[in-house]
Amino acid sequence: MGEVDGAAADLRTPAGGGQGERIPRVPGFAPRTANGSPRDEGKALRARVPRSSHSSLVLPEDRPDAVRAVEESNQGRVPELTPIRVGRMAATPFAFLRGAAGLMAHDLQGTPVTGVGAQICGDAHAANFGLYGDARNRLVIDLNDFDETVFGPWEWDVKRLATSLVLAGRVAGASEDVCRAAAVDAAGAYRRTMRLLAKLSVLDAWNAIADEELVSHTDSRDLLGTLERVAEKARNNTSARFAARSTESAADGGRCFVDALPVLRRVGDVEAEAVAVSLGEYLETVQKDRLPLLARYAIHDVAFRVVGTGSVGTRSYVVLLLDHRGEPLVLQVKEARPSALLPYLPALGFENPAPGHEGHRVVFGQKRMQVVSDILLGWTTVQGRPFQVRQFRNRKGSVDPTALSTDQVDDYGRMTGALLARAHAHSADPRLIAGYCGKNDEFDEAVAAFAVAYADRTEADHADLVAAVRAGRIAAEEGV
């Protein structure tokens, strides 16, 4: 008995030192003990970057005018589609902001940042949140557009979201007080959610804010009816429904797409073959346990489909796959252009390694920010261009923030602010950001002041674009 006790003692206290020497520091894991507290580090940042300083908006002297910025962002896009993009941006100031992520990044480069980095959406405007189906076809709500995602300052996402809410509220006809309150509430929900996440265990924080609890967490009860209507519509927004409307029976017994110009058109044999062949490379990027699922589908047809405001003019295809029963699965193969934010980040100390593939960058950023991602995410190359691949119409649904009622705008701001905090907390320590943002509303008010000022600037940019369209300086096609 004594020998056993002695052996146990040896296991508890190894010869030559304490447990710290027995268990070495392993790269990739946190040290067993750390000097200082992340929350205290966050508080200390206030001395260098006061929270009130985030109200500042000083536009760079080399800022391009709105028309030149749009023209520059059109470079590399399909030329015949750029008038559609311009027409969509000219519709409202909110629509202009949606297509001007690069211009806003240019303007944000001179604003204060703490230096704390996160995987950011890069285009976190109010219309880039929505519902989609998980692996079991349950609806979840989260950020859902990641074309611009990079490692950068978390403040940029918060300010873009707040600005978009001001503009959306103005388009919806809300009063200026309501619009500003939506910006305050978005920043406040972001701050409070970070504080909540900072108090939880790492695993609980990682998976925090179950979707059924989100509305109550953010006190967004006035949104319930709207979300229920969007969810009902999303449940029917499937590959099967899209295929039923957009395809017809083919001579070989399968199905093929039907032109619906200018949004959807079948492509020539060479282009269709290139897209179809690229899916072989895509299979190498999908989780291996998904391969048996995809192997049960056959590729039937390929079409070109015009996408949303910011992406109009990029190359985007839909690929029709059918199973043994003729049931469809539609994949979207969407061109992945370099992030418009990247040129402005190195000077601020945010280094992003050159992506080996832009589609990989997009997929990596999406998986890093979402709690649940599309199970078929991947990437490929078509005719030398990088693309991302994802399910098309995966029970997607979204709220149009410009159509919200006055009593819903600030509710929507709180909900999206909380979602953004949850996404950032996957790559940035919530204790650090919570320590910086603090308990009071100083940060919230500063962000709102910035948002109002930048919304005014965006309205002026939009007016310049509209005037240029009317003068014939830049071509636009409206209503598409």
C-alpha positions as a printed Julia matrix, in Angstrom:
480×3 Matrix{Float64}:
   0.0    0.0     0.0
   2.83   2.33    0.87
   4.52   1.68   -2.5
   1.35   2.58   -4.36
   0.99   5.79   -2.38
   4.57   6.66   -3.16
   4.09   6.07   -6.88
   1.01   8.28   -6.86
   3.01  10.99   -5.13
   5.66  10.75   -7.84
   3.0   11.28  -10.52
   1.6   14.31   -8.73
   4.98  15.97   -8.23
   7.52  15.0   -10.87
  11.17  15.04   -9.92
  13.07  18.14  -10.85
  10.36  20.76  -10.46
   6.68  21.7   -10.42
   3.92  21.09  -12.91
   4.92  24.08  -15.02
   8.13  22.3   -15.97
   6.36  19.0   -16.51
   3.9   20.53  -19.04
   5.75  22.73  -21.54
   4.22  25.64  -23.46
   2.84  24.29  -26.73
   2.66  26.75  -29.66
  -0.91  27.47  -30.66
  -2.21  27.25  -27.08
  -2.37  29.96  -24.44
   0.26  30.02  -21.67
  -0.84  28.51  -18.34
  -0.34  31.85  -16.67
  -0.42  35.22  -18.36
   0.88  38.59  -17.29
  -1.89  41.14  -17.07
  -5.53  40.93  -18.05
  -6.94  41.37  -21.58
  -9.69  43.53  -20.11
  -7.09  45.77  -18.46
  -5.15  45.92  -21.72
  -8.32  47.07  -23.44
  -8.91  49.76  -20.84
  -5.34  50.97  -21.27
  -5.93  51.53  -24.97
  -8.33  54.36  -24.12
  -5.38  56.58  -23.18
  -3.98  56.34  -26.71
  -7.3   56.15  -28.58
 -10.07  57.84  -26.56
 -13.45  56.32  -27.23
 -14.83  59.77  -28.08
 -12.29  60.03  -30.93
 -14.3   57.59  -33.02
 -16.63  60.44  -33.94
 -13.87  61.87  -36.1
 -14.24  62.02  -39.88
 -11.45  63.74  -41.78
 -11.54  62.83  -45.45
  -8.18  62.22  -47.17
  -6.99  64.94  -49.53
  -6.55  62.42  -52.34
 -10.14  61.21  -52.06
 -11.55  60.43  -55.52
 -14.9   61.91  -56.43
 -17.82  59.53  -56.39
 -17.92  58.93  -60.13
 -14.23  58.2   -60.42
 -14.45  55.84  -57.43
 -17.27  53.91  -59.12
 -15.38  53.8   -62.42
 -12.26  52.49  -60.69
 -14.24  49.82  -58.86
 -15.74  48.73  -62.19
 -12.34  47.82  -63.59
 -12.02  44.1   -64.29
 -15.8   43.53  -64.28
 -17.81  42.38  -67.29
 -18.14  45.68  -69.23
 -21.7   45.14  -70.46
 -22.88  44.63  -66.87
 -21.35  47.73  -65.28
 -24.3   49.97  -66.33
 -26.55  47.68  -64.28
 -24.24  48.14  -61.29
 -24.23  51.92  -61.72
 -28.01  51.96  -62.06
 -28.42  50.02  -58.84
 -26.0   52.28  -56.95
 -27.8   55.36  -58.24
 -31.14  54.16  -56.85
 -30.65  55.45  -53.27
 -27.81  56.65  -51.01
 -28.06  53.33  -49.15
 -27.59  51.45  -52.43
 -24.6   53.68  -53.22
 -22.99  52.72  -49.9
 -23.55  49.03  -50.67
 -21.46  49.34  -53.8
 -18.78  51.58  -52.31
 -16.9   49.42  -49.8
 -13.58  50.45  -51.34
 -14.36  54.15  -51.16
 -15.36  53.89  -47.51
 -12.17  51.95  -46.73
 -10.24  54.78  -48.37
 -12.03  57.23  -46.05
 -11.66  55.08  -42.93
  -7.88  54.81  -43.23
  -7.48  58.17  -41.47
  -9.87  57.42  -38.6
  -8.73  56.27  -35.15
  -8.17  52.55  -34.56
  -7.06  50.74  -31.43
  -4.8   48.37  -33.35
  -6.81  45.37  -32.17
  -7.42  43.15  -35.16
 -10.21  40.74  -36.04
 -11.43  38.86  -39.05
 -13.81  41.49  -40.37
 -16.59  41.24  -42.92
 -15.27  44.33  -44.7
 -18.77  45.1   -45.95
 -20.9   44.88  -42.81
 -23.8   47.02  -44.01
 -27.32  46.39  -42.76
 -28.41  44.33  -45.78
 -25.58  41.82  -45.38
 -27.25  39.98  -42.5
 -29.79  37.28  -43.1
 -31.28  33.86  -42.59
 -30.02  30.65  -44.16
 -30.33  26.92  -43.61
 -27.88  24.85  -41.59
 -26.99  21.2   -42.23
 -30.34  20.1   -40.77
 -32.3   22.77  -42.63
 -32.92  24.78  -39.49
 -32.8   28.52  -40.03
 -29.98  30.53  -38.48
 -29.3   34.26  -38.71
 -25.88  35.78  -39.19
 -23.67  37.83  -41.47
 -23.97  36.37  -44.94
 -21.7   38.22  -47.38
 -17.93  37.92  -47.21
 -16.48  39.06  -50.55
 -14.36  41.7   -48.78
 -13.37  39.76  -45.65
  -9.84  40.38  -44.31
  -7.97  40.69  -41.03
  -8.37  44.31  -40.04
  -9.65  46.85  -37.5
 -12.92  45.79  -35.87
 -13.97  49.44  -35.71
 -14.36  49.58  -39.5
 -17.16  47.01  -39.51
 -18.96  48.75  -36.65
 -18.8   52.14  -38.38
 -19.98  50.75  -41.73
 -22.92  49.04  -40.05
 -23.88  52.18  -38.12
 -23.63  54.36  -41.23
 -25.76  51.96  -43.25
 -28.48  52.05  -40.59
 -28.64  55.84  -40.73
 -28.95  55.73  -44.52
 -31.48  52.89  -44.5
 -33.59  54.74  -41.96
 -33.52  57.89  -44.06
 -34.62  55.97  -47.16
 -37.41  54.39  -45.08
 -38.62  57.85  -44.08
 -37.62  57.68  -40.43
 -36.84  60.86  -38.54
 -33.24  61.91  -38.01
 -33.56  61.11  -34.3
 -34.66  57.57  -35.12
 -31.83  57.11  -37.62
 -29.24  58.3   -35.14
 -30.76  56.12  -32.42
 -30.36  53.09  -34.7
 -26.64  53.84  -35.01
 -26.31  54.33  -31.24
 -28.18  51.11  -30.57
 -26.09  49.09  -33.04
 -22.84  50.23  -31.43
 -24.35  49.75  -27.96
 -25.49  46.2   -28.74
 -22.03  45.43  -30.11
 -20.44  46.75  -26.9
 -22.86  44.97  -24.55
 -22.57  41.7   -26.44
 -18.78  41.83  -26.19
 -19.15  42.35  -22.45
 -21.47  39.37  -22.24
 -19.09  37.17  -24.26
 -16.14  38.3   -22.13
 -17.84  36.87  -19.02
 -18.45  33.43  -20.51
 -16.2   30.42  -20.82
 -14.39  30.21  -24.14
 -16.63  27.44  -25.51
 -19.82  29.14  -24.37
 -18.68  32.45  -25.88
 -17.74  30.75  -29.16
 -21.24  29.36  -29.6
 -23.08  32.14  -27.79
 -26.42  33.78  -28.43
 -28.61  30.98  -29.65
 -30.75  32.33  -32.46
 -34.03  31.73  -30.67
 -32.74  33.96  -27.86
 -31.35  36.72  -30.07
 -34.44  38.9   -30.21
 -34.88  38.89  -26.44
 -31.15  39.44  -25.87
 -31.21  42.59  -27.99
 -34.68  43.73  -26.92
 -35.85  43.66  -30.54
 -39.4   42.45  -30.0
 -40.86  44.82  -32.58
 -38.93  42.85  -35.19
 -40.58  39.53  -34.38
 -43.3   39.8   -36.99
 -40.89  40.87  -39.7
 -38.46  38.06  -38.9
 -41.26  35.5   -38.91
 -42.38  36.63  -42.37
 -38.81  36.55  -43.67
 -38.29  33.09  -42.16
 -41.45  31.75  -43.8
 -40.27  33.04  -47.16
 -36.75  31.69  -46.58
 -38.01  28.16  -45.94
 -39.3   28.1   -49.52
 -36.2   29.74  -51.02
 -34.53  26.53  -52.16
 -32.66  25.06  -55.11
 -35.79  23.09  -56.01
 -37.93  26.21  -56.19
 -35.33  28.12  -58.22
 -34.87  25.18  -60.61
 -38.63  24.82  -61.08
 -38.85  28.43  -62.27
 -35.56  28.65  -64.16
 -35.18  25.31  -65.99
 -37.01  23.18  -68.49
 -36.84  19.58  -69.69
 -33.9   18.84  -71.96
 -33.7   16.49  -74.94
 -31.49  14.06  -73.03
 -34.11  13.58  -70.32
 -32.46  15.97  -67.88
 -33.09  19.67  -67.39
 -31.44  22.87  -68.6
 -31.63  26.55  -67.72
 -33.94  28.94  -69.57
 -32.77  32.46  -70.39
 -34.28  35.25  -68.28
 -32.35  38.23  -69.61
 -30.55  40.23  -68.44
 -30.3   38.44  -65.09
 -29.95  34.81  -66.23
 -28.55  33.43  -69.49
 -27.24  30.09  -70.64
 -23.58  30.11  -71.63
 -21.82  28.63  -74.62
 -20.41  25.13  -74.68
 -16.79  26.18  -74.06
 -17.7   28.35  -71.07
 -20.06  25.73  -69.66
 -17.38  23.06  -69.96
 -14.82  25.27  -68.19
 -17.17  25.84  -65.25
 -18.16  22.19  -65.03
 -14.54  20.99  -65.16
 -13.59  23.48  -62.42
 -15.85  21.62  -60.01
 -13.25  18.85  -59.95
 -10.85  21.31  -58.29
 -13.7   22.46  -56.03
 -14.14  18.92  -54.71
 -10.57  19.06  -53.39
 -11.51  22.04  -51.18
 -14.74  20.69  -49.67
 -14.75  18.85  -46.36
 -13.96  15.24  -47.18
 -17.04  13.89  -45.42
 -19.2   15.86  -47.92
 -17.77  14.12  -50.99
 -20.13  11.11  -50.91
 -23.04  13.57  -50.87
 -21.83  15.44  -53.96
 -20.92  12.19  -55.71
 -24.61  11.31  -55.9
 -25.37  14.31  -58.13
 -24.73  14.7   -61.86
 -23.9   18.05  -63.49
 -26.59  19.0   -66.05
 -26.23  22.66  -67.02
 -24.5   25.99  -66.39
 -25.84  29.54  -66.68
 -24.52  33.04  -65.98
 -26.46  34.93  -63.34
 -26.16  38.61  -62.38
 -25.65  39.07  -58.63
 -26.22  41.81  -56.0
 -25.31  45.52  -56.08
 -21.7   45.37  -54.91
 -20.91  42.3   -57.02
 -22.67  43.22  -60.25
 -20.25  42.77  -63.13
 -18.28  40.0   -61.48
 -18.52  36.61  -63.15
 -21.06  34.41  -61.44
 -22.53  31.12  -62.56
 -25.24  28.79  -61.35
 -24.67  25.07  -61.9
 -27.6   22.67  -62.02
 -27.03  19.26  -60.43
 -29.66  16.5   -60.3
 -29.83  13.38  -58.16
 -31.21   9.97  -59.17
 -34.78  11.19  -58.64
 -34.26  14.35  -60.66
 -34.23  16.5   -57.52
 -32.0   19.56  -57.99
 -29.09  21.05  -56.12
 -27.89  24.39  -57.49
 -24.36  25.61  -56.78
 -23.23  29.2   -57.22
 -19.74  29.65  -58.66
 -18.94  33.3   -57.99
 -15.82  35.22  -58.94
 -13.67  36.23  -55.97
 -11.91  39.53  -56.57
  -9.2   40.91  -54.26
 -10.63  42.68  -51.22
 -11.03  46.41  -51.79
  -9.83  47.0   -48.21
  -6.4   45.44  -48.58
  -4.5   48.49  -49.95
  -5.35  50.53  -46.86
  -4.43  48.07  -44.1
  -0.6   47.72  -44.06
  -0.09  51.37  -43.07
  -2.28  50.69  -40.01
  -0.25  47.64  -39.01
  -2.67  44.99  -40.28
  -0.79  42.53  -42.43
  -2.69  40.0   -44.5
  -0.58  37.33  -46.16
  -0.99  37.3   -49.92
  -3.85  34.87  -50.53
  -2.89  31.87  -52.57
  -6.44  31.97  -53.9
  -9.04  34.72  -53.46
 -11.82  32.14  -53.2
  -9.96  30.5   -50.33
  -9.71  33.91  -48.61
 -13.48  34.38  -48.84
 -14.3   30.88  -47.59
 -11.77  31.09  -44.76
 -13.17  34.43  -43.62
 -16.74  33.19  -43.75
 -16.0   30.09  -41.72
 -14.02  32.14  -39.22
 -16.87  34.56  -38.6
 -20.04  32.46  -38.76
 -21.19  30.09  -36.06
 -22.64  27.81  -38.76
 -21.5   27.91  -42.39
 -22.69  26.34  -45.62
 -21.61  22.68  -45.59
 -20.65  22.86  -49.28
 -18.37  25.92  -49.19
 -15.28  25.66  -51.35
 -13.32  27.36  -54.09
 -12.03  26.78  -57.6
 -10.5   28.41  -60.68
 -12.32  29.02  -63.97
 -10.31  30.08  -66.99
  -7.58  31.49  -64.75
  -9.89  33.45  -62.46
 -10.52  32.57  -58.78
 -14.05  31.69  -57.68
 -15.86  30.71  -54.49
 -18.47  27.96  -54.56
 -21.5   27.67  -52.31
 -25.07  26.46  -52.29
 -27.48  28.71  -54.16
 -30.79  29.53  -52.5
 -29.95  27.61  -49.34
 -33.15  28.77  -47.63
 -31.8   32.29  -47.65
 -33.88  35.18  -46.42
 -33.1   38.79  -45.59
 -34.67  41.88  -44.11
 -34.77  44.95  -46.33
 -33.6   47.61  -43.87
 -34.95  50.4   -46.08
 -38.47  48.98  -45.74
 -38.58  48.78  -41.95
 -41.1   50.78  -40.01
 -39.94  53.58  -37.75
 -40.25  51.46  -34.6
 -38.17  48.64  -36.13
 -35.07  50.49  -37.36
 -33.37  50.72  -33.96
 -34.44  47.14  -33.13
 -32.73  45.96  -36.29
 -29.67  47.98  -35.31
 -29.47  46.19  -31.97
 -29.84  42.76  -33.56
 -27.17  43.34  -36.22
 -24.8   44.92  -33.7
 -25.03  41.8   -31.54
 -24.44  39.52  -34.53
 -21.4   41.52  -35.54
 -19.9   41.24  -32.06
 -20.45  37.5   -32.08
 -18.67  37.23  -35.44
 -15.69  39.34  -34.35
 -15.31  37.4   -31.1
 -14.27  34.31  -33.05
 -10.95  35.96  -33.93
 -10.53  38.81  -31.42
 -10.56  38.27  -27.66
 -13.89  39.72  -26.47
 -12.27  40.6   -23.13
  -9.92  42.99  -24.92
 -12.63  44.77  -26.93
 -15.01  44.79  -23.96
 -12.31  46.36  -21.8
 -11.83  49.1   -24.37
 -15.51  49.83  -25.03
 -16.4   49.84  -21.34
 -19.73  50.14  -19.52
 -20.98  53.56  -20.54
 -22.21  54.78  -23.92
 -19.24  56.98  -24.85
 -18.2   54.65  -27.66
 -21.8   54.26  -28.88
 -22.35  58.01  -29.15
 -19.04  58.55  -30.94
 -19.8   55.89  -33.54
 -23.25  57.39  -34.09
 -21.76  60.85  -34.64
 -19.4   59.38  -37.22
 -22.26  57.47  -38.86
 -24.39  60.59  -39.28
 -21.47  62.54  -40.74
 -20.52  59.75  -43.14
 -24.15  59.24  -44.15
 -24.24  62.94  -45.11
 -21.07  62.4   -47.16
 -22.58  59.34  -48.85
 -25.72  61.27  -49.77
 -23.53  63.89  -51.43
 -21.61  61.15  -53.27
 -24.87  59.61  -54.42
 -26.12  62.97  -55.68
 -22.9   63.39  -57.67
 -23.36  59.96  -59.25
 -26.99  60.68  -60.15
 -25.95  63.99  -61.74
 -23.21  62.23  -63.73
 -25.72  59.66  -65.0
 -28.11  62.38  -66.09
 -25.29  64.26  -67.81
 -24.22  61.14  -69.69
 -20.81  61.03  -68.01
 -21.36  57.43  -66.9
 -23.78  54.84  -68.29
 -26.52  53.4   -66.08
 -29.3   50.91  -66.62
 -32.13  51.29  -64.16
 -34.68  48.82  -62.89
 -32.56  45.66  -63.3
